[in-house]
């Protein structure tokens, strides 16, 4: 029994692969063979199980709840060193663009499709302050847009009042940008019940497109704050997070913040991770970027 | 988490889920309740062995429940080989659903005569199909090497057909040769599709997955997937007909996808 192969297939089923890994696995499966049967069996019974659970009102239909795994093989110091080294290489090479292993908007959208777990205790939403963003334009506003899009998805099914407030902010931040249908969708969510699955993915994708790299940054920052509050190292080991912490985030957004990001990467990679400092640093960084 | 007690607790916590998924897997493959119990015990023992070795290797790249589901699917494959060699239900039987899978399994793996299998399925309430419908369904299944009644191990894979199956075998022989040829052409037609389309067709056509389950598994939108499947099938249909497969055979081959 190949546990490593099992985990690769499971990651594919949960949408936790990079695009490159996904394409490799799809090619292997498309060629047929025993793994295709395993994948099909797992996918079919999982789908059936999820539908039954959803029908019984146990969990939302769209995705199984991600659980905290045991991590006996997790060795932070090693990857932290590698991450910092990779970051230095990227800086020396002048690679200050958001690129890397196929990461970008697709990975950010995948973040938004993560199961809604609610907002962890102790996390202050909108750390930039309630009045910021009104009438603002530019980078800060789009970072806010991304962060509030993440809030809508994570709060859906957990706290309708807060989810509606986040949707209202999204609608406001989109106004006047030739985005009427998208703004309307979020306006509708704000005035009703936000469904457990969050907003329609197509509208979310369009909203992210309108906000560009700054909105993508806002999504990651907000999800990173939630992950830090949950002390979830796995989030910070994803290729998207490693790219950002290594200085490969969008230059237009992070140009003055790369040292801070590397410092956050070191805090997460220390043994044990310095979560309290990570939380403070992320809050502070989001406040700056969203202002 | 490195203490064996932690992994024992983790396994204990997920035992209801494991039992449920194991039962679904066994149902998908036409196993009866006794065989399902046997597989569940066997699979649980595999998860415990080597000091919970499988759980220890889990890195957290997916939800634990998803990982366990894939692990159980892999273990089912191992279990089937251990119990019955490389025997597995045919693609045709799986495409036709659980009734066909059970019928084929009873006749070709366990060695029941067709009449006995039909009687048993109906008397146990395992099917809502009539006797005639079951006979007709069996006529569409590919001919396989037969097992011997009562065998549960590799002996079930004797290659000599039982006397009671001789007539059926003769009836199937010609169709089987043609089916082999069609399958070869089908494989080539699949290779001509883009990777993801080929996979979608395989999952729908060979693995009997619903479009909704495929969409979930591959993280694709469900509605466009119907259109995509239609386009892929149209392209395959064209290639199959160009390769000399009759229009009727093509329609029969692809029928499961066009329901």
Interface residues (C-beta under 8 A of the other chain):
Chain A: X1 X2 X3 X4 X5 X6 X7 X8 X9 X10 X11 X12 X13 X14 X15 X16 X23 X26 X27 X29 X30 X32 X34 X36 X37 X38 X39 X40 X41 X42 X43 X44 X45 X46 X47 X48 X49 X50 X64 X65 X66 X67 X68 X69 X70 X71 X72 X73 X74 X113 X234
Chain B: X1 X2 X6 X7 X10 X20 X21 X24 X25 X28 X46 X53 X54 X55 X56 X57 X58 X59 X60 X61 X62 X63 X64 X65 X66 X67 X69 X70 X71 X72 X73 X74 X75 X76 X77 X78 X88 X190 X195 X196 X198 X199 X202 X203 X206 X207 X208 X209 X210 X212 X213 X214 X216 X217 X218 X219
